[in-house]
Amino acid sequence: MGSTVDREGSSTLTESFHWSERMIDRPTDLLPVDAALVAIQSDVRVHFGWALDADASSAEALLATVEESFVEAWSRPRRAASVANLRRRLVLREAEVAILGAAVEAEDLLSVLERPALLVAADGAAGVLSTLPDSTAERAWSRLACIVSDGDGGDGTTAAVKRGIPVILHAHGDNVPEWGSLLELAASTSTPSPLVLTHQTPGEIPGMHNPGGFTDGDRAACFVRSLGVPAASITMLGTRSDAVGRWSGATDAENKLAKLQWMDKVLGTLDLEY
């Protein structure tokens, strides 16, 4: 993907996406289904006054930390295999995929578990699984394909990592301590979570992906769409743009609500209702 970046960090895409062709040629790539998703990330930086350099620096540091680790499951070939495994589970089996957002409640999940749906959690939203009765909770955990995280999801994220659930780990400009702590936790377990690394810069970073998205919830939607899950097969649970969900990490409520308006724009671009 070619792009130019102006001084404020907004981008102008200079090459059209040939998503279906690239999916065939390089099936472990995770490309945005719409070029507008990357442009939105640049618009977000301009809106909040964030620097592109900070996003890039965090991404490069995350990549270096993972690839310099001694965790075999985190090598670049194994991370590509993790993408292929998730595509096999979520796409080739033509599964319904329920994305768990920060406002998800146990009742929402119980309804979905009555169907043969698989789950993808937006960071700490995985915590809702632990509120279910024990037998149901174990069934729900077995259906959790992955969590999409920037490292600040709290107990829900910790529980998923301790279970070795795959993590789609994201780098942005101010979350270096958070992704560092998550990696330390994962590396300390007997079976470290498989990793897929994502970033939010307009350029390519070999070993990382940018399927689009901004908040954990809409990044989860971008991720599953980039894998190849049709929009019609995705159910959004606990996704709200008018309130901060109980499973959100520590955050400033006013600032979070502003971010959720951008989430709404991303989901609209994906033609996903919630």
C-alpha positions as CSV (number, residue, x, y, z in Angstrom):
1,M,0.0,0.0,0.0
2,G,1.5,3.3,-1.0
3,S,0.7,6.5,0.9
4,T,2.0,10.0,1.6
5,V,1.8,11.6,5.0
6,D,1.4,15.3,5.6
7,R,2.8,17.2,8.6
8,E,-0.3,16.7,10.6
9,G,-0.2,13.0,10.1
10,S,-3.2,12.6,7.8
11,S,-2.6,10.4,4.7
12,T,-3.5,10.3,1.1
13,L,-3.6,6.8,-0.3
14,T,-1.8,6.6,-3.6
15,E,-2.5,3.0,-4.6
16,S,-5.9,1.3,-4.8
17,F,-6.4,-1.9,-2.7
18,H,-6.6,-5.2,-4.5
19,W,-7.7,-7.0,-1.4
20,S,-9.0,-10.2,-3.0
21,E,-6.0,-10.6,-5.1
22,R,-3.6,-10.1,-2.2
23,M,-5.6,-12.5,-0.1
24,I,-5.0,-15.2,-2.7
25,D,-1.3,-14.4,-3.2
26,R,-0.4,-13.8,0.5
27,P,-3.1,-15.4,2.7
28,T,-1.5,-14.5,6.0
29,D,-1.7,-10.8,5.2
30,L,-4.3,-8.8,7.0
31,L,-5.3,-5.9,4.8
32,P,-8.1,-3.4,5.3
33,V,-11.3,-4.2,3.4
34,D,-11.6,-0.5,2.6
35,A,-8.8,2.1,2.2
36,A,-11.0,4.6,4.1
37,L,-10.2,2.6,7.3
38,V,-6.6,3.7,7.2
39,A,-7.5,7.2,6.3
40,I,-9.8,7.4,9.4
41,Q,-6.8,6.5,11.5
42,S,-5.0,9.5,10.2
43,D,-8.1,11.7,10.7
44,V,-8.2,10.5,14.3
45,R,-4.5,11.6,14.8
46,V,-5.3,15.0,13.5
47,H,-8.5,15.3,15.6
48,F,-6.7,14.4,18.9
49,G,-3.4,16.1,18.1
50,W,-1.5,12.8,18.2
51,A,1.8,12.3,16.4
52,L,2.3,9.7,13.7
53,D,5.9,9.3,14.9
54,A,4.7,8.1,18.3
55,D,2.5,5.4,16.7
56,A,5.4,4.3,14.5
57,S,7.8,4.3,17.4
58,S,5.5,2.1,19.6
59,A,4.9,-0.3,16.7
60,E,8.6,-0.7,16.0
61,A,9.4,-1.2,19.7
62,L,6.6,-3.8,20.0
63,L,7.9,-5.7,16.9
64,A,11.5,-5.7,18.2
65,T,10.5,-6.8,21.7
66,V,8.5,-9.7,20.4
67,E,11.1,-10.8,17.9
68,E,13.9,-10.5,20.3
69,S,12.1,-12.6,22.9
70,F,12.8,-16.3,23.5
71,V,9.2,-17.3,23.1
72,E,9.2,-19.7,20.1
73,A,5.5,-19.2,19.5
74,W,6.1,-15.5,18.9
75,S,8.5,-15.9,15.9
76,R,7.5,-14.3,12.7
77,P,6.6,-17.6,11.0
78,R,4.6,-18.7,14.0
79,R,2.7,-15.4,14.0
80,A,1.9,-15.9,10.4
81,A,0.7,-19.4,11.3
82,S,-1.5,-17.9,14.0
83,V,-3.2,-15.8,11.3
84,A,-3.8,-18.8,9.2
85,N,-5.2,-20.8,12.1
86,L,-7.6,-18.0,12.9
87,R,-8.7,-17.8,9.3
88,R,-9.3,-21.5,9.3
89,R,-11.4,-21.4,12.4
90,L,-13.4,-18.2,11.7
91,V,-13.6,-18.2,7.9
92,L,-13.2,-21.6,6.3
93,R,-15.8,-23.1,8.7
94,E,-18.2,-20.3,7.8
95,A,-18.9,-19.5,11.4
96,E,-21.0,-16.8,12.9
97,V,-18.6,-14.5,14.8
98,A,-19.8,-12.5,17.8
99,I,-17.6,-9.6,18.7
100,L,-17.8,-8.8,22.5
101,G,-17.7,-5.1,23.2
102,A,-17.0,-3.2,26.4
103,A,-20.7,-3.0,27.3
104,V,-21.5,-6.7,26.8
105,E,-23.6,-8.4,29.5
106,A,-23.9,-12.1,30.4
107,E,-27.4,-12.2,29.1
108,D,-26.2,-11.1,25.6
109,L,-23.6,-13.9,25.6
110,L,-26.0,-16.6,26.8
111,S,-28.2,-15.9,23.8
112,V,-25.3,-16.2,21.4
113,L,-24.1,-19.4,23.0
114,E,-27.3,-21.1,22.0
115,R,-26.0,-20.9,18.4
116,P,-22.8,-22.4,17.0
117,A,-21.1,-19.0,17.1
118,L,-17.4,-18.2,17.8
119,L,-16.3,-15.3,19.9
120,V,-13.8,-12.5,19.5
121,A,-13.4,-10.2,22.5
122,A,-12.4,-6.5,22.5
123,D,-9.7,-6.6,25.2
124,G,-11.2,-6.7,28.7
125,A,-14.7,-7.7,27.4
126,A,-13.4,-11.2,27.8
127,G,-14.1,-10.7,31.5
128,V,-17.8,-11.3,30.8
129,L,-17.1,-15.0,30.3
130,S,-16.1,-15.3,34.0
131,T,-19.5,-14.0,35.1
132,L,-21.2,-17.0,33.6
133,P,-22.0,-20.2,35.6
134,D,-19.0,-22.5,35.6
135,S,-20.1,-25.1,33.1
136,T,-21.3,-22.4,30.7
137,A,-18.2,-20.3,31.2
138,E,-16.0,-23.2,30.1
139,R,-18.0,-23.6,27.0
140,A,-17.7,-19.9,26.3
141,W,-14.0,-19.9,26.8
142,S,-13.6,-22.8,24.4
143,R,-15.4,-20.6,21.7
144,L,-13.2,-17.6,22.3
145,A,-11.0,-17.5,19.2
146,C,-8.9,-14.5,20.2
147,I,-8.9,-11.1,22.0
148,V,-8.1,-7.8,20.3
149,S,-6.1,-5.8,22.8
150,D,-3.9,-2.7,23.3
151,G,-3.0,-4.1,26.8
152,D,-5.2,-2.1,29.1
153,G,-8.2,-4.5,29.5
154,G,-7.6,-5.4,33.1
155,D,-8.9,-8.6,34.6
156,G,-10.6,-9.8,31.5
157,T,-7.5,-9.5,29.4
158,T,-5.4,-11.1,32.2
159,A,-7.8,-14.1,32.4
160,A,-7.6,-14.6,28.6
161,V,-3.8,-14.5,28.6
162,K,-3.5,-16.9,31.4
163,R,-5.6,-19.4,29.4
164,G,-3.3,-19.0,26.3
165,I,-6.0,-17.3,24.2
166,P,-4.5,-15.8,21.0
167,V,-4.0,-12.0,21.3
168,I,-4.2,-9.6,18.5
169,L,-1.8,-7.1,20.1
170,H,-1.9,-3.4,19.0
171,A,0.6,-0.6,19.2
172,H,-0.3,3.0,19.4
173,G,1.6,6.0,20.6
174,D,1.0,5.9,24.4
175,N,0.6,2.2,25.2
176,V,4.1,1.0,25.5
177,P,3.9,0.2,29.2
178,E,0.6,-1.7,28.6
179,W,1.8,-3.9,25.8
180,G,5.0,-4.5,27.7
181,S,3.1,-5.7,30.8
182,L,0.9,-8.0,28.7
183,L,4.0,-9.5,27.0
184,E,5.6,-10.1,30.4
185,L,2.5,-11.8,31.7
186,A,2.1,-14.0,28.6
187,A,5.8,-15.0,28.6
188,S,5.5,-16.1,32.2
189,T,2.7,-18.7,31.5
190,S,3.3,-22.3,30.6
191,T,1.7,-21.8,27.2
192,P,2.2,-18.2,26.0
193,S,-0.7,-16.8,24.0
194,P,-0.1,-16.9,20.2
195,L,0.4,-13.3,18.9
196,V,-0.6,-11.3,15.9
197,L,0.8,-7.8,15.9
198,T,-1.1,-4.7,14.6
199,H,-0.3,-1.1,14.2
200,Q,-2.0,2.1,13.0
201,T,0.4,3.8,10.6
202,P,-0.2,4.2,6.9
203,G,3.0,2.5,5.8
204,E,3.8,-1.2,5.8
205,I,5.7,-2.7,8.7
206,P,6.9,-6.2,7.9
207,G,5.8,-8.6,10.6
208,M,2.9,-6.4,11.6
209,H,-0.5,-5.7,10.1
210,N,-2.9,-2.8,9.8
211,P,-6.4,-4.0,9.0
212,G,-7.8,-0.7,10.2
213,G,-9.7,0.4,13.3
214,F,-9.1,2.6,16.3
215,T,-10.7,1.4,19.5
216,D,-10.5,-2.2,20.6
217,G,-14.1,-2.9,19.5
218,D,-13.8,-1.5,16.0
219,R,-10.3,-2.9,15.5
220,A,-11.8,-6.4,16.3
221,A,-14.4,-5.8,13.6
222,C,-11.7,-4.7,11.1
223,F,-9.6,-7.7,12.0
224,V,-12.3,-10.3,11.4
225,R,-13.4,-8.6,8.2
226,S,-9.7,-8.6,7.0
227,L,-9.5,-12.3,7.7
228,G,-12.4,-12.8,5.3
229,V,-15.5,-13.1,7.6
230,P,-18.4,-11.6,5.8
231,A,-20.2,-8.7,7.4
232,A,-23.4,-10.7,7.4
233,S,-21.8,-13.3,9.6
234,I,-20.7,-10.8,12.3
235,T,-22.8,-9.9,15.4
236,M,-21.8,-7.0,17.5
237,L,-22.5,-7.5,21.2
238,G,-22.1,-4.8,23.9
239,T,-21.0,-2.2,21.4
240,R,-22.2,1.3,22.3
241,S,-21.2,4.8,21.3
242,D,-23.3,6.6,23.9
243,A,-21.8,5.1,27.1
244,V,-18.6,3.7,28.4
245,G,-18.9,0.0,28.9
246,R,-18.2,-1.8,32.2
247,W,-15.3,-3.7,30.6
248,S,-13.5,-0.7,29.4
249,G,-10.0,-0.3,30.9
250,A,-9.2,2.7,33.1
251,T,-10.1,5.7,31.1
252,D,-11.4,9.3,31.1
253,A,-15.1,9.0,30.4
254,E,-15.4,12.2,28.4
255,N,-12.3,11.3,26.3
256,K,-13.6,7.8,25.8
257,L,-17.0,9.0,24.5
258,A,-15.2,11.1,22.0
259,K,-13.2,8.1,20.8
260,L,-16.4,6.0,20.5
261,Q,-17.7,8.4,17.9
262,W,-14.8,7.4,15.7
263,M,-15.6,3.8,16.5
264,D,-19.0,4.5,15.1
265,K,-17.5,5.9,11.9
266,V,-15.3,2.8,11.4
267,L,-18.2,0.4,11.9
268,G,-20.3,2.4,9.5
269,T,-17.5,2.0,6.9
270,L,-17.6,-1.7,7.5
271,D,-21.5,-1.7,7.1
272,L,-21.8,-3.2,10.6
273,E,-24.8,-2.4,12.8
274,Y,-24.8,-2.6,16.6
